């Protein structure tokens, strides 16, 4: 079974989402950035590589949030969501996307998400709610046992 990762990047009560370039199966749809984990690569290494390739962005991978599964070209894949943060001074440059937004978690359901990423919305809301409720230690979000 193949494996993919998604990086959940929060700023205050907003979350970072990006809309892919038109064309292909996920063209024009919104996602939490990430991609396929290559052979011999850890989830964390894949996220760092994907953010560099897609946005020229340096990130720190903080902790796993949960996993789900989805079908891609008839094959079942696992999607692992990770909480990530941008390193200070990092600017975002679009390479594989046509638009990016910092969205309120309450507004995420209104976007045309890739089916795999839509399964992560509740998990992202849970993390945002925990962060808003515990400003002293925002890294105590823990795992969410999301399954698809």
N, C-alpha and C positions, 0 to 999 in steps of 0.2 A: 504494500500500500504506500502510495506517495505521500509526502509531507510538505505542507506549506506553512508559512508563518505570517502573522499580521502584527504590525506595531501600533499600539494604542498610545497616542501622544496627547496629553491633556495640558491645557493652559487655563487656570482658574476653573470656571464651570463650562468650558468649551473643549471640544475634541477636534483633532485634525482629521480631515477627510480629503480625498483627492479624486477627481474624475478622470478616467482613462481617456486616451485619444480614441477617436472613432475607429471602428473596424474590429474585426475579430469577435470572439464570443463575449468578451467583457467590455467591448468598445463603448465608450460614452457613459459607462456606469460608474458609480461611486464606490470607493473602497477605503478600508483602513490599509495603508501601504504595507507592502511586504512582497512575498513571492515564494517560489519553490526553494526547498532546502536541497542543496546539491549533495551528491555522494561524498561522504567524509566530513561534511560540514555540520556544526551544531546549529540549533535554532538561533542562538545568539549571534553566531558568525554570519548566518544567512541574513538576519535583520540588519546588521551593520553593513553588509555588502549591498543589500537591496536599497537601503536609504542613500548610500553613496551613489549607486548607479542611477536611481530614479530622481534624486533631489540634490546631489552633491552635499548631502547633509551628514554631519557627524553626530551620532547618537550614543547614548549609554542605555543598555538593556537592563531594566530594573528587576522585574520578576514576572513569572508566568501567571496568567490570569485564568486560563481554561482552554479547553479544546472542543472542537466539534468535527463532524465529518460532512463531506459533500461529494457529489458526483461531478467529475470533469472528464468529458469525452468517454463516458461509459465506465470510468474507473473511479473507485472510491479513494478519496484523499482525506487525510487528517489536516485540520487547520488549527494551529496553536496560536493563541493570542498572547502577546507579551506587552507589558507596560514598558514604555520607553520614554526617554527625555532627550531633547536636543542639547548638545553641548553649548556652552556660552559662546556667543559670537557667530553661531551657525546661521547661514542664510539658505533659504530654500530656492532651488533652481529647478524648473519643470523640464523633464526630459521625456517621460512616458505619460504625462498627464497634461490636460488642457486647462485645468482649473483646480484650485485648492481653496478650502474654506476652514475656518474655525467655527464650528457649529455648536449650539446648545444641544446637550444630549436629548432634550425634550423634542427637538426638531429633526432628529436623525431619521425617524420612520418615514418622513415625507420625501426622502431622497430615493432615487432609483439605484439602490445598492446591488452589487453583484450578489447572487443568491448565497454564496458562501459567507460573505461578510455580513449580510442581513442577520444571520444567525448569531452574530456577536453583539448586536445592539443592546440587549438586556445586560450582558456582561459589562459593557462599557458604561452603561448607566449606573450599575452597581458600584463600579470603581469610582466614578465621579461623585456619587452620593457619599461613599465612605471618605473620600478626600475632603469634601465640604464639611463633613461632620467631625473630622479629626485633624485640624490644621497642625497640631503639634507633631504628629508622626504620620505623614502621608504615605510612607512606604510600608505600612502595615496592612495593605489591602488583602494580601493572601490569595489563595486559589479559589476559583469558582468552578465547581464541577459541571460545567456546561457540556452537554453531549448533544449530538445531532441526531 
